[in-house]
Amino acid sequence: MHGYISKELALKISYSTFAHNLKKWDFRYNVPRPCPLEQDDELRKAFREDLKELYKKDDLEIWFGDETGILGDPRPRRRWMKKGKRGTVPYLGKHIRSNVVGAVNPQKGELCTLIVSQMDTDMFQVFLDEFAKENKGRQVMLILDNATWHKVKKLNWHHIQAKYLPPYSPDFNPLEILWLEVKAEFFTDWIVKEQEQLENRIEEALKYFFKNKYEVKSICSTYEKYY
């Protein structure tokens, strides 16, 4: 853009001045989030409107559910390095992985999670049983993506109401943001040699967020811009 302004419009402006003015006009130099081509704008708009109405119900608690996998050899993350230097991060090369299924109430900062070896219908039912037990006596809606095990007819939902996100809309789920924070805070350059080590670390990370509800609320609040 600076090159276009300088050459095509023949305006004399330094890059630093150009960048300063962009920041002044509230622009930021960020990497765009990938957006699936299959998203349906009408369905997403309808979901947003539905959610606004649901949040008006004082007796209804809205939770968002999701699953994530955590590896023993996490992907390297960005860091500051001197120009010309190429940093390295050690890795073990063993396929060590655990999964977490969970739900978050972004308004209260409450969490319910379960560490599992794999995700399928049976494991999701175990989670639903635990989630229902922890929310006994409360009117709860659980919003989920369209994974096959979320829609199996034999599932026992107990007193939980289920609602599904529009297809290809992970950006509507605040738990996705929390998973990223968990991995960044507790698993950056953290290598494990045994499965038990990984699960202990996951447990430590989850306990931290259980205790810090205000931080959970703060992390998850960014999703509200979509509503």
C-alpha positions as CSV (number, residue, x, y, z in Angstrom):
1,M,0.0,0.0,0.0
2,H,2.8,2.4,0.8
3,G,4.4,1.6,-2.5
4,Y,1.2,2.3,-4.3
5,I,0.7,5.7,-2.6
6,S,4.3,6.7,-3.3
7,K,4.5,5.6,-7.0
8,E,0.9,5.7,-8.4
9,L,-0.3,8.8,-6.4
10,A,3.2,10.5,-6.4
11,L,2.8,11.4,-2.7
12,K,6.0,11.8,-0.7
13,I,5.5,10.0,2.6
14,S,7.9,7.9,4.6
15,Y,7.0,4.4,5.6
16,S,7.2,5.2,9.3
17,T,4.8,8.1,8.9
18,F,2.5,5.9,6.8
19,A,2.5,3.2,9.5
20,H,2.0,5.7,12.3
21,N,-1.1,7.1,10.6
22,L,-2.6,3.7,10.0
23,K,-2.3,3.0,13.7
24,K,-3.7,6.4,14.5
25,W,-6.7,5.4,12.3
26,D,-7.1,2.2,14.4
27,F,-5.6,-0.2,11.8
28,R,-3.4,-3.0,13.1
29,Y,-0.9,-5.2,11.2
30,N,-2.3,-8.7,12.0
31,V,-2.5,-12.1,10.3
32,P,-6.1,-12.7,9.1
33,R,-8.0,-15.7,10.5
34,P,-8.8,-18.3,7.9
35,C,-12.4,-18.2,6.9
36,P,-13.9,-21.4,5.3
37,L,-15.5,-20.7,1.9
38,E,-18.4,-23.1,2.9
39,Q,-19.7,-20.6,5.6
40,D,-23.4,-19.7,5.0
41,D,-23.8,-16.0,5.9
42,E,-27.6,-16.4,6.3
43,L,-27.3,-19.2,8.7
44,R,-24.6,-17.3,10.7
45,K,-26.8,-14.2,10.8
46,A,-29.8,-16.3,12.0
47,F,-27.7,-18.0,14.7
48,R,-26.5,-14.6,16.0
49,E,-30.1,-13.4,16.3
50,D,-31.2,-16.6,18.1
51,L,-28.3,-16.2,20.5
52,K,-29.2,-12.6,21.3
53,E,-32.7,-13.7,22.2
54,L,-31.5,-16.7,24.3
55,Y,-29.2,-14.4,26.4
56,K,-32.2,-12.3,27.3
57,K,-33.6,-15.3,29.3
58,D,-32.5,-14.7,32.9
59,D,-33.2,-18.3,33.9
60,L,-31.1,-19.9,31.1
61,E,-27.4,-20.5,31.3
62,I,-25.6,-20.8,28.0
63,W,-22.5,-23.0,27.7
64,F,-20.3,-23.7,24.7
65,G,-18.8,-27.2,24.2
66,D,-15.9,-28.4,22.2
67,E,-13.0,-30.9,22.1
68,T,-9.3,-30.4,21.5
69,G,-6.2,-32.6,21.1
70,I,-3.0,-31.8,22.9
71,L,0.3,-33.2,21.7
72,G,3.4,-34.2,23.6
73,D,5.5,-32.6,20.8
74,P,3.7,-29.2,20.4
75,R,4.2,-27.1,17.3
76,P,6.9,-24.4,17.7
77,R,5.5,-20.9,18.3
78,R,6.8,-17.5,17.2
79,R,9.5,-15.8,19.2
80,W,12.0,-13.0,19.0
81,M,15.3,-13.9,17.5
82,K,18.3,-11.9,16.2
83,K,18.3,-11.2,12.5
84,G,20.1,-14.0,10.6
85,K,19.7,-16.5,13.4
86,R,17.5,-19.5,12.9
87,G,16.1,-20.8,16.2
88,T,15.5,-24.5,17.0
89,V,13.1,-26.3,19.3
90,P,13.8,-29.9,20.3
91,Y,11.2,-32.6,19.7
92,L,10.9,-36.2,20.8
93,G,9.2,-37.6,17.8
94,K,6.9,-40.0,19.7
95,H,3.2,-39.8,19.0
96,I,1.9,-38.8,22.5
97,R,-1.5,-37.2,22.6
98,S,-4.4,-36.7,24.9
99,N,-7.8,-35.2,24.2
100,V,-9.9,-32.8,26.3
101,V,-13.7,-32.5,26.0
102,G,-15.2,-29.5,27.8
103,A,-17.7,-26.7,28.1
104,V,-17.4,-23.1,29.2
105,N,-19.9,-20.6,30.4
106,P,-18.3,-17.4,29.1
107,Q,-20.5,-15.1,31.2
108,K,-19.5,-16.7,34.5
109,G,-16.1,-18.0,33.6
110,E,-17.1,-21.5,34.7
111,L,-15.6,-24.7,33.1
112,C,-16.4,-28.4,33.0
113,T,-13.8,-30.6,31.4
114,L,-12.8,-34.2,31.0
115,I,-9.4,-35.7,29.8
116,V,-10.0,-38.6,27.5
117,S,-7.9,-40.9,25.3
118,Q,-10.1,-40.5,22.3
119,M,-13.4,-38.9,21.2
120,D,-16.4,-40.8,20.2
121,T,-20.1,-41.1,21.1
122,D,-19.4,-43.1,24.3
123,M,-16.9,-40.6,25.6
124,F,-19.2,-37.7,24.8
125,Q,-21.9,-39.4,26.8
126,V,-19.6,-39.8,29.8
127,F,-19.0,-36.0,29.5
128,L,-22.7,-35.3,29.2
129,D,-23.3,-37.3,32.4
130,E,-20.7,-35.4,34.3
131,F,-21.8,-32.0,32.9
132,A,-25.5,-32.7,33.8
133,K,-24.4,-33.7,37.3
134,E,-22.4,-30.5,37.9
135,N,-25.4,-28.4,36.6
136,K,-28.2,-30.2,38.4
137,G,-31.1,-28.0,39.1
138,R,-30.0,-25.3,36.5
139,Q,-31.6,-24.6,33.1
140,V,-28.7,-25.1,30.7
141,M,-28.2,-24.9,27.0
142,L,-25.1,-26.5,25.5
143,I,-24.0,-25.1,22.1
144,L,-21.8,-27.4,20.0
145,D,-20.4,-27.8,16.6
146,N,-21.7,-30.5,14.1
147,A,-19.4,-33.4,15.0
148,T,-21.1,-36.7,14.4
149,W,-21.0,-37.8,18.0
150,H,-22.8,-34.6,19.1
151,K,-25.9,-35.7,17.1
152,V,-26.3,-39.4,17.8
153,K,-29.9,-40.2,18.6
154,K,-29.1,-42.5,21.5
155,L,-27.4,-39.8,23.6
156,N,-29.0,-39.1,27.0
157,W,-29.0,-35.3,27.3
158,H,-30.5,-35.4,30.8
159,H,-31.9,-31.9,31.4
160,I,-29.5,-30.2,29.0
161,Q,-30.8,-28.4,25.9
162,A,-28.6,-28.8,22.8
163,K,-28.1,-26.2,20.1
164,Y,-25.7,-26.4,17.2
165,L,-23.4,-23.8,15.6
166,P,-23.8,-23.0,11.9
167,P,-21.5,-25.2,9.8
168,Y,-17.9,-24.1,9.5
169,S,-18.2,-21.5,12.3
170,P,-15.6,-22.3,15.0
171,D,-15.2,-18.5,15.4
172,F,-18.6,-18.5,17.2
173,N,-17.3,-20.8,19.9
174,P,-15.4,-19.0,22.8
175,L,-14.0,-22.3,24.0
176,E,-11.9,-22.5,20.8
177,I,-10.2,-19.3,22.0
178,L,-9.6,-20.8,25.5
179,W,-8.1,-23.9,24.1
180,L,-5.5,-21.8,22.2
181,E,-4.7,-19.9,25.4
182,V,-4.3,-23.2,27.3
183,K,-1.8,-24.5,24.7
184,A,0.1,-21.2,24.5
185,E,0.4,-20.8,28.3
186,F,1.2,-24.4,29.3
187,F,2.5,-26.3,26.3
188,T,4.8,-23.9,24.3
189,D,8.1,-25.7,23.9
190,W,7.0,-28.2,26.7
191,I,8.1,-31.7,25.6
192,V,7.0,-34.9,27.3
193,K,8.4,-38.4,27.2
194,E,5.4,-40.3,28.7
195,Q,1.7,-40.2,28.4
196,E,1.2,-39.7,32.1
197,Q,3.4,-36.6,32.0
198,L,1.2,-35.1,29.4
199,E,-2.0,-35.8,31.2
200,N,-0.6,-34.4,34.5
201,R,0.3,-31.2,32.6
202,I,-3.1,-31.0,31.1
203,E,-4.7,-31.4,34.6
204,E,-2.4,-28.7,35.9
205,A,-3.4,-26.3,33.1
206,L,-7.1,-27.0,33.6
207,K,-7.0,-26.5,37.3
208,Y,-5.4,-23.1,36.8
209,F,-8.3,-22.0,34.7
210,F,-10.9,-23.5,37.0
211,K,-9.5,-21.3,39.8
212,N,-9.3,-18.2,37.6
213,K,-12.8,-17.6,36.5
214,Y,-12.2,-13.9,35.8
215,E,-9.4,-14.8,33.4
216,V,-11.6,-17.3,31.6
217,K,-14.3,-14.6,31.2
218,S,-11.7,-12.2,29.9
219,I,-10.3,-14.7,27.3
220,C,-13.8,-15.8,26.1
221,S,-15.2,-12.2,25.9
222,T,-13.6,-11.7,22.5
223,Y,-16.3,-13.9,20.9
224,E,-19.0,-11.4,21.9
225,K,-18.0,-9.1,19.0
226,Y,-19.8,-11.5,16.7
227,Y,-23.1,-10.9,18.5
